[in-house]
Amino acid sequence: MKTLIAAYSGVLRGSTGSSILSALQDLFSITWLNRSKVEKQLQVISVLQWVLSFLVLGVTCSVILMYTFCTDCWLIAVLYFCWLVFDWNTPKKGGRRSQWVRNWAVWRYFRDYFPIQLVKTHNLLTTRNYILGYHPHGIMGLGAFCNFSTEATEVSKKFPGIRPYLATLAGNFRMPVLREYLMSGGICPVNRDTIDYLLSKNGSGNAIIIVVGGAAESLSSMPGKNAVTLRNRKGFVRLALHHGADLVPTYSFGENEVYKQVIFEEGSWGRWVQKKFQKYIGFAPCIFHGRGLFSSDTWGLVPYSKPITTVVGEPITTPKLEHPTQQDIDLYHAMYVEALVKLFDQHKTKFGLPETEVLEVN
């Protein structure tokens, strides 16, 4: 405003054209500064809406649905409940992805907040199916969501003809509204029925992204740590061999940097509670924090804006074995672990890690 007044006063005084031009340049620089601040806040809001959706949308909508049964709007609740029963098995068949939702502008703000990028190292053939092992889990797997459940990083252009399906807890698809939101992005349950269907009855060109470390890996997520829970995780290899789907190691640099959490020692009451949740419910509650909504100097649920770079490695071609033996599984699991470590070592220095950094495989 002061700049506008100064420019206007200069005209009244018969100021030179250069003075007016200088004033306009100052005005534009201020406008650009304000625009930059607005974009940053939009980025924060876009990330926060997904975090809240992930944490509370399902529970909130379940409570609202039950409450609606007790109101004059009970018919709406009955109709949705009937739809839920009718549509119950849709997530197991790949869901209902929406290109419109996957291309929402909000996901580009989400991407730019960190920022997040997807790095392709090899082509994926449309004549094959794939299981991508995603590492590490982090607290929420934000890189996995942005890269494979949205088009913010142009996954469909980088891997033309490939349909990515990010697999997550099956319990999420029992939650009203949340299930629709997840399916619209191409997210599916991480269970045997779903994976069998996608790899055997859905044609070729399917890529199922499994966060192999799961809840156990999230418990050790912390900034500065590069560790994966993989040594005894072999179920995904068995499925790949059973269907003849190629294994693709995928590592996300920076996934562990965006949240800080309280790490409970083995044997502590906190770790005991987490393991019980993991055993009976399928997820482990974490005590974590990021930054605040309006300031990076306060605590909150907004993750820290640290770069996340997801590198998709070279496919490991697997044979189709109706009944793979334990020896077969162990062989291809060892090949996968070796390929993942190699992928990490090849790219670690490009994304801020020292040459001496070693990937810890647990």
VEXDREN-2710 file (C-alpha; in Angstrom, 1 decimal):
% VEXDREN-2710
k/r/px/py/pz
1/MET/0.0/0.0/0.0
2/LYS/2.8/2.4/0.9
3/THR/4.4/1.6/-2.5
4/LEU/1.1/2.6/-4.3
5/ILE/0.9/5.8/-2.4
6/ALA/4.6/6.6/-3.2
7/ALA/4.0/5.9/-6.9
8/TYR/0.9/8.1/-7.0
9/SER/2.6/10.9/-5.2
10/GLY/5.5/10.8/-7.7
11/VAL/3.1/11.2/-10.6
12/LEU/1.5/14.2/-8.9
13/ARG/4.9/15.8/-8.4
14/GLY/5.7/15.3/-12.1
15/SER/8.2/12.6/-11.3
16/THR/10.2/11.0/-14.1
17/GLY/9.1/7.7/-15.9
18/SER/12.0/5.9/-14.3
19/SER/10.7/6.7/-10.8
20/ILE/7.3/5.3/-11.7
21/LEU/8.8/2.2/-13.2
22/SER/10.9/1.7/-10.1
23/ALA/7.8/2.0/-7.9
24/LEU/5.9/-0.5/-10.0
25/GLN/8.8/-3.0/-9.8
26/ASP/8.7/-2.7/-6.0
27/LEU/5.0/-3.3/-6.1
28/PHE/5.3/-6.4/-8.2
29/SER/8.0/-7.8/-5.9
30/ILE/5.7/-7.4/-2.9
31/THR/2.8/-9.0/-4.7
32/TRP/5.1/-12.0/-5.6
33/LEU/6.2/-12.2/-2.0
34/ASN/2.6/-12.4/-0.8
35/ARG/1.8/-15.0/-3.5
36/SER/4.7/-17.1/-2.3
37/LYS/3.4/-17.0/1.3
38/VAL/-0.1/-18.0/0.1
39/GLU/1.3/-21.0/-1.9
40/LYS/3.2/-22.2/1.1
41/GLN/0.1/-22.1/3.3
42/LEU/-1.8/-24.0/0.6
43/GLN/0.9/-26.6/0.6
44/VAL/0.7/-26.9/4.4
45/ILE/-3.1/-27.2/4.3
46/SER/-3.0/-29.8/1.5
47/VAL/-0.6/-32.0/3.5
48/LEU/-2.7/-31.5/6.7
49/GLN/-5.9/-32.6/5.1
50/TRP/-4.4/-35.9/4.1
51/VAL/-2.8/-36.5/7.5
52/LEU/-6.2/-35.8/9.2
53/SER/-7.9/-38.0/6.7
54/PHE/-5.5/-40.8/7.3
55/LEU/-5.8/-40.5/11.1
56/VAL/-9.4/-39.6/11.9
57/LEU/-11.7/-39.6/8.7
58/GLY/-12.7/-43.2/9.0
59/VAL/-13.5/-43.1/12.7
60/THR/-15.3/-39.7/12.4
61/CYS/-17.5/-40.9/9.5
62/SER/-18.3/-44.1/11.4
63/VAL/-19.5/-42.1/14.4
64/ILE/-21.5/-39.7/12.2
65/LEU/-23.1/-42.7/10.4
66/MET/-24.2/-44.3/13.7
67/TYR/-25.5/-41.0/14.9
68/THR/-27.5/-40.4/11.7
69/PHE/-29.4/-43.7/12.4
70/CYS/-30.9/-42.0/15.5
71/THR/-32.0/-38.8/13.7
72/ASP/-34.7/-37.9/11.2
73/CYS/-32.1/-38.5/8.5
74/TRP/-32.0/-42.2/9.3
75/LEU/-33.0/-43.1/5.7
76/ILE/-29.7/-41.6/4.4
77/ALA/-27.7/-43.8/6.8
78/VAL/-29.8/-46.9/5.8
79/LEU/-29.2/-46.2/2.1
80/TYR/-25.4/-45.8/2.6
81/PHE/-25.3/-49.0/4.8
82/CYS/-27.1/-50.9/2.0
83/TRP/-24.6/-49.6/-0.5
84/LEU/-21.7/-50.6/1.8
85/VAL/-23.0/-54.2/2.0
86/PHE/-23.5/-54.3/-1.8
87/ASP/-20.1/-52.8/-2.5
88/TRP/-18.2/-54.7/0.2
89/ASN/-15.9/-56.7/-2.1
90/THR/-15.0/-54.0/-4.5
91/PRO/-11.7/-53.1/-2.7
92/LYS/-10.6/-56.7/-3.1
93/LYS/-11.0/-56.3/-6.9
94/GLY/-8.8/-53.2/-7.3
95/GLY/-11.4/-50.7/-6.1
96/ARG/-12.7/-47.7/-8.2
97/ARG/-9.9/-45.5/-9.1
98/SER/-10.7/-42.0/-10.4
99/GLN/-8.3/-40.2/-12.7
100/TRP/-10.1/-37.0/-11.7
101/VAL/-9.3/-37.4/-8.0
102/ARG/-5.7/-38.6/-8.8
103/ASN/-5.2/-35.4/-10.8
104/TRP/-6.5/-32.9/-8.1
105/ALA/-4.5/-29.8/-7.9
106/VAL/-4.2/-30.3/-4.1
107/TRP/-1.8/-33.2/-4.7
108/ARG/0.6/-30.9/-6.6
109/TYR/0.6/-28.6/-3.5
110/PHE/1.2/-31.8/-1.4
111/ARG/4.2/-32.7/-3.6
112/ASP/5.7/-29.3/-3.6
113/TYR/5.6/-28.9/0.2
114/PHE/8.4/-31.4/0.9
115/PRO/9.1/-31.7/-2.2
116/ILE/8.5/-35.3/-3.4
117/GLN/9.9/-36.7/-6.6
118/LEU/9.8/-40.1/-8.3
119/VAL/13.0/-41.4/-10.0
120/LYS/12.7/-44.0/-12.7
121/THR/15.8/-46.2/-13.3
122/HIS/14.3/-48.9/-15.7
123/ASN/11.2/-49.4/-17.8
124/LEU/8.4/-51.6/-16.6
125/LEU/6.8/-53.6/-19.4
126/THR/3.1/-53.6/-19.8
127/THR/3.2/-57.3/-20.6
128/ARG/4.3/-58.2/-17.1
129/ASN/2.8/-57.7/-13.6
130/TYR/4.9/-56.4/-10.7
131/ILE/5.2/-56.3/-6.9
132/LEU/7.1/-53.1/-5.8
133/GLY/8.6/-53.4/-2.3
134/TYR/8.5/-49.9/-0.8
135/HIS/11.1/-49.1/1.8
136/PRO/11.1/-47.6/4.5
137/HIS/7.6/-47.3/5.9
138/GLY/8.2/-44.1/7.8
139/ILE/5.3/-42.9/10.0
140/MET/2.7/-42.7/7.2
141/GLY/4.4/-43.6/4.0
142/LEU/3.9/-40.2/2.5
143/GLY/6.2/-40.8/-0.4
144/ALA/4.3/-44.0/-1.4
145/PHE/1.0/-42.2/-1.3
146/CYS/2.1/-39.1/-3.3
147/ASN/4.0/-41.1/-6.0
148/PHE/1.6/-44.0/-6.6
149/SER/-1.9/-42.9/-5.5
150/THR/-1.8/-39.5/-7.2
151/GLU/-0.5/-38.2/-10.5
152/ALA/1.5/-35.4/-8.8
153/THR/4.8/-36.9/-9.8
154/GLU/3.4/-38.2/-13.2
155/VAL/3.8/-41.9/-12.4
156/SER/1.5/-42.7/-15.4
157/LYS/3.8/-40.8/-17.8
158/LYS/7.0/-42.2/-16.4
159/PHE/5.6/-45.8/-16.5
160/PRO/3.1/-45.7/-19.4
161/GLY/0.5/-48.5/-19.4
162/ILE/1.3/-49.5/-15.8
163/ARG/-1.6/-49.3/-13.2
164/PRO/-0.2/-48.8/-9.7
165/TYR/-2.1/-50.1/-6.7
166/LEU/-0.8/-49.0/-3.3
167/ALA/-1.7/-51.7/-0.7
168/THR/-2.7/-50.7/2.8
169/LEU/-4.4/-52.1/5.9
170/ALA/-7.6/-54.0/5.0
171/GLY/-9.3/-52.4/8.0
172/ASN/-9.3/-49.0/6.4
173/PHE/-11.8/-50.3/3.8
174/ARG/-14.4/-51.1/6.5
175/MET/-14.6/-47.5/7.3
176/PRO/-17.4/-45.5/5.6
177/VAL/-16.4/-42.7/3.3
178/LEU/-12.7/-43.3/4.0
179/ARG/-12.9/-46.5/1.8
180/GLU/-14.3/-44.4/-1.1
181/TYR/-11.5/-41.8/-0.7
182/LEU/-8.8/-44.5/-0.7
183/MET/-10.2/-46.4/-3.6
184/SER/-10.4/-43.3/-5.8
185/GLY/-6.6/-43.0/-5.6
186/GLY/-6.1/-46.6/-6.6
187/ILE/-5.4/-47.9/-3.0
188/CYS/-6.3/-51.5/-2.2
189/PRO/-6.2/-53.8/0.8
190/VAL/-3.0/-55.6/1.5
191/ASN/-4.4/-59.1/1.7
192/ARG/-4.0/-62.4/-0.2
193/ASP/-7.4/-62.2/-2.0
194/THR/-6.8/-58.7/-3.4
195/ILE/-3.2/-59.5/-4.5
196/ASP/-4.3/-62.8/-6.1
197/TYR/-7.1/-61.1/-8.0
198/LEU/-4.9/-58.2/-9.3
199/LEU/-2.1/-60.5/-10.4
200/SER/-4.2/-63.3/-12.0
201/LYS/-7.6/-61.8/-13.1
202/ASN/-6.9/-58.2/-14.0
203/GLY/-4.7/-58.7/-17.0
204/SER/-1.1/-57.4/-17.2
205/GLY/0.5/-54.1/-16.5
206/ASN/-0.4/-54.1/-12.8
207/ALA/2.0/-52.9/-10.2
208/ILE/1.2/-53.6/-6.5
209/ILE/3.1/-51.4/-4.1
210/ILE/3.6/-53.2/-0.8
211/VAL/5.2/-51.4/2.2
212/VAL/7.0/-54.5/3.2
213/GLY/8.3/-53.4/6.7
214/GLY/4.7/-52.5/7.8
215/ALA/3.9/-51.5/11.4
216/ALA/7.1/-53.1/12.8
217/GLU/9.3/-50.8/10.6
218/SER/7.3/-47.7/11.5
219/LEU/8.2/-48.2/15.2
220/SER/11.9/-47.6/14.4
221/SER/11.3/-44.7/12.1
222/MET/13.4/-41.6/13.1
223/PRO/15.4/-38.9/11.3
224/GLY/18.9/-39.9/10.3
225/LYS/18.1/-43.6/10.3
226/ASN/18.1/-45.8/7.2
227/ALA/16.9/-49.2/8.3
228/VAL/14.4/-51.7/6.8
229/THR/12.5/-54.6/8.3
230/LEU/13.0/-57.3/5.6
231/ARG/15.1/-60.2/6.7
232/ASN/12.1/-62.4/7.7
233/ARG/9.5/-60.8/5.4
234/LYS/9.1/-63.3/2.6
235/GLY/5.4/-63.5/2.0
236/PHE/5.6/-61.0/-0.9
237/VAL/8.3/-63.1/-2.6
238/ARG/6.0/-66.2/-2.3
239/LEU/3.2/-64.3/-4.0
240/ALA/5.5/-63.0/-6.7
241/LEU/6.7/-66.5/-7.5
242/HIS/3.2/-68.0/-7.4
243/HIS/1.9/-65.5/-10.0
244/GLY/5.2/-64.9/-12.0
245/ALA/5.2/-61.2/-11.1
246/ASP/8.5/-59.4/-11.2
247/LEU/9.9/-58.0/-8.0
248/VAL/11.0/-54.3/-8.0
249/PRO/13.0/-52.9/-5.1
250/THR/12.0/-49.3/-4.3
251/TYR/13.7/-47.0/-1.8
252/SER/12.4/-43.6/-0.6
253/PHE/15.2/-41.4/0.6
254/GLY/13.9/-38.9/3.2
255/GLU/10.8/-40.8/4.2
256/ASN/12.1/-41.1/7.8
257/GLU/13.0/-37.4/8.1
258/VAL/9.5/-35.9/8.0
259/TYR/8.4/-36.9/11.5
260/LYS/10.0/-37.3/14.9
261/GLN/8.7/-39.9/17.3
262/VAL/9.3/-41.3/20.8
263/ILE/11.1/-44.6/20.5
264/PHE/10.3/-47.1/23.2
265/GLU/13.0/-49.5/24.2
266/GLU/12.5/-53.3/23.9
267/GLY/10.9/-54.6/27.1
268/SER/9.4/-51.2/28.0
269/TRP/5.6/-50.9/28.7
270/GLY/5.3/-48.6/25.7
271/ARG/6.8/-51.1/23.3
272/TRP/4.6/-53.8/24.9
273/VAL/1.5/-51.8/24.1
274/GLN/2.6/-51.2/20.5
275/LYS/3.3/-54.8/19.9
276/LYS/-0.1/-55.8/21.2
277/PHE/-1.8/-53.4/18.9
278/GLN/0.3/-54.6/16.0
279/LYS/-0.6/-58.3/16.8
280/TYR/-4.3/-57.9/17.2
281/ILE/-5.3/-54.9/15.2
282/GLY/-2.6/-54.7/12.5
283/PHE/-1.1/-51.3/13.2
284/ALA/1.2/-50.0/16.0
285/PRO/0.3/-46.6/17.6
286/CYS/3.2/-44.2/17.5
287/ILE/3.8/-41.1/19.6
288/PHE/5.1/-38.7/16.9
289/HIS/5.1/-35.0/16.0
290/GLY/5.9/-32.7/13.1
291/ARG/5.6/-28.9/12.9
292/GLY/2.6/-26.7/13.7
293/LEU/0.1/-25.4/11.2
294/PHE/1.3/-21.8/11.3
295/SER/4.9/-22.1/12.5
296/SER/7.8/-24.6/12.0
297/ASP/9.0/-23.7/15.5
298/THR/6.0/-25.4/17.2
299/TRP/4.8/-29.0/17.4
300/GLY/1.9/-30.3/15.5
301/LEU/0.7/-33.0/13.0
302/VAL/2.1/-31.3/9.8
303/PRO/5.2/-33.2/8.7
304/TYR/8.5/-31.3/8.4
305/SER/9.2/-30.1/4.9
306/LYS/12.1/-32.4/4.1
307/PRO/12.7/-33.7/0.5
308/ILE/11.5/-37.3/-0.2
309/THR/12.9/-39.0/-3.3
310/THR/11.5/-42.4/-4.3
311/VAL/13.8/-44.4/-6.5
312/VAL/12.2/-47.3/-8.4
313/GLY/14.9/-50.0/-9.1
314/GLU/15.5/-52.6/-11.7
315/PRO/12.8/-55.4/-11.9
316/ILE/13.9/-58.9/-10.9
317/THR/12.3/-61.4/-13.3
318/THR/10.7/-64.3/-11.5
319/PRO/9.4/-67.6/-12.9
320/LYS/5.8/-68.6/-12.3
321/LEU/5.8/-71.5/-9.8
322/GLU/2.4/-72.9/-8.8
323/HIS/3.9/-74.2/-5.5
324/PRO/7.2/-72.4/-4.8
325/THR/9.5/-74.3/-2.4
326/GLN/11.1/-72.6/0.6
327/GLN/14.4/-72.9/-1.3
328/ASP/12.9/-70.9/-4.2
329/ILE/11.5/-68.3/-1.9
330/ASP/14.8/-67.9/0.0
331/LEU/16.8/-67.6/-3.3
332/TYR/14.6/-64.8/-4.7
333/HIS/14.4/-63.1/-1.4
334/ALA/18.2/-63.0/-1.2
335/MET/18.3/-61.6/-4.7
336/TYR/15.8/-58.9/-3.7
337/VAL/17.7/-57.9/-0.6
338/GLU/20.9/-57.6/-2.6
339/ALA/19.2/-55.5/-5.2
340/LEU/17.7/-53.2/-2.6
341/VAL/21.1/-52.6/-0.9
342/LYS/22.7/-52.0/-4.3
343/LEU/20.0/-49.5/-5.2
344/PHE/20.5/-47.7/-1.9
345/ASP/24.3/-47.6/-2.4
346/GLN/24.0/-46.3/-6.0
347/HIS/21.9/-43.3/-5.1
348/LYS/22.6/-42.4/-1.5
349/THR/25.2/-39.7/-2.2
350/LYS/22.8/-38.0/-4.7
351/PHE/20.3/-37.4/-2.0
352/GLY/22.5/-36.0/0.8
353/LEU/23.8/-39.2/2.5
354/PRO/27.6/-39.8/3.0
355/GLU/29.4/-42.5/1.1
356/THR/29.9/-44.4/4.4
357/GLU/26.2/-44.7/5.1
358/VAL/25.0/-48.3/5.2
359/LEU/21.5/-49.6/4.8
360/GLU/20.6/-51.6/7.9
361/VAL/18.5/-54.7/7.0
362/ASN/16.7/-56.2/10.0
END
